[in-house]
Amino acid sequence: METIARFLEESVMGFSILGNTGQVVAKRMNNMLEIYGPSRIIELLRILNILAETNEKEKLASPDIFKILKLQVQSKLQKYVTTS
C-alpha cells in the first residue's frame, strides 16, 4: 500500500501512462463499468497497484510548478492591492 500511497501523492502533478501499461489500465477501467460491489473496489486497487509499480509513466508537471504558480498569484495580488 505504500507504493500506491506514494503514487497518489505524486499524481497531483499528473501522469501520462505509456506503452502496454496504458492499454492494460484502459481495458481494466472499461471493464470496471460491469463490476459491482466489493469486486469493483478490488479492481480499482489492482489498477492503482499497476500504475504505482510501472516504469511506463511520465510526470506531466514538475514539483516546482506549484511554487511558481503561488509566486505568480502572490505577485498579481500584490499589484492589485497596491494599485487599488
GIDAFEN-V5423 format. One record per pair of residues at least 12 apart in sequence whose ideal C-beta (glycine too) atoms are under 6 Angstrom apart, sorted by sequence separation. I is the first residue (numbers start at 1). J is the second residue. D is the distance in Angstrom with one decimal. If there is no record, write none. Layout:
# GIDAFEN-V5423
[[I,J,D] [I,J,D]]
This chain:
# GIDAFEN-V5423
[[28,47,5.3] [25,47,5.8] [21,54,4.3] [21,56,4.1] [19,56,4.3] [18,56,4.3] [17,57,5.3] [15,57,4.7] [16,58,4.8] [4,48,4.8] [7,51,5.9] [16,60,6.0] [7,52,3.7] [13,59,5.0] [14,60,3.5] [14,61,5.9] [4,52,4.8] [13,61,4.3] [3,52,4.3]]
